[in-house]
Amino acid sequence: MNSSFIAEPLEPTGEFVDSGALLEGAPPLPRRFRRQNADIVVREIVRTWRSTKRDRGDEYLARHWFEIRAEDGTTAIVYFDRKARRGAPRWWLFSIAAQQE
């Protein structure tokens, strides 16, 4: 599966996927994201993880990552940026891969 690096902000819309993430302190994953003129609709969560950042010797939680399978069969990696400035996008599309044949 060849994935393409995207790095594009996403606009979350609609309801949330019940991922159990809130119990672990993660943001709820939106069921649907607006990307340019199309939607990415989450069918399933493949896996989740977190990344951290070091600042002046301390380690901080920076991003919540989600590998998702969309309803159109594509696989995407999206993340929630905990350190986004006010008014800046929090959800980002990191990469996307076409469905396997």
Sequence and secondary structure as in RCSB ss.txt:
>XXXX:A:sequence
MNSSFIAEPLEPTGEFVDSGALLEGAPPLPRRFRRQNADIVVREIVRTWRSTKRDRGDEYLARHWFEIRAEDGTT
AIVYFDRKARRGAPRWWLFSIAAQQE
>XXXX:A:secstr
  EEEEEEE EEEEEEE  SGGGGT   EEEEEEETTEEEEEEEEEEEEEEEEEETTEEEEEEEEEEEEETTS E
EEEEEETT  TTS  EEEEEEE    
